[in-house]
C-alpha cells in the first residue's frame, strides 16, 4: 500500500521550484515518465492561469491514494467555472486559450469547481494504467 502525506504550497512566481516539488512527490509515489511529465505540464498551465488570471494568489495541493495522484490548483479570484473544463480546441490562429483544453487532453481527470469564491482546478492521473 502506498502511503504519503498531503503537501501544499503557495503559488508564487517560482514556477521552477514548484515543478521540482511536484516532480519529487510524483516520483515518490510511482508516477514516472511521460505521465509524470504530462501532469507537471498540466499543473504548470493551471498555475500560470492563477498568476495571469486568478488574482495571482492561490495554492497547489498534492496527494495520492491507492489509485491516483491528485493536484488541486486553487485561486483566490474564482473566475473559472465548471463549464470552462469542457473547452474545444482553440483555432490554429489563436495565440491563447490552449491551457485549459490541454489539461483536459493529457490528464485522466480534469475538473473545475467553485467553492467560497475560489476556483479549484483538479488534475488527476492514475498511478497504474489498465493495459487490457
Protein Blocks (a to p, Z undefined) as FASTA:
>chain_A
ZZdddddddddfklmlmmmmmmmmmmmnopahjllmmmmmmmmmmmmmmmmmnoopacdd
ddddfkbccdddddfkomacfklmmcccddfkbcghklmmmmmmmpmbdcdddeehiacd
dddddfbdcfZZ
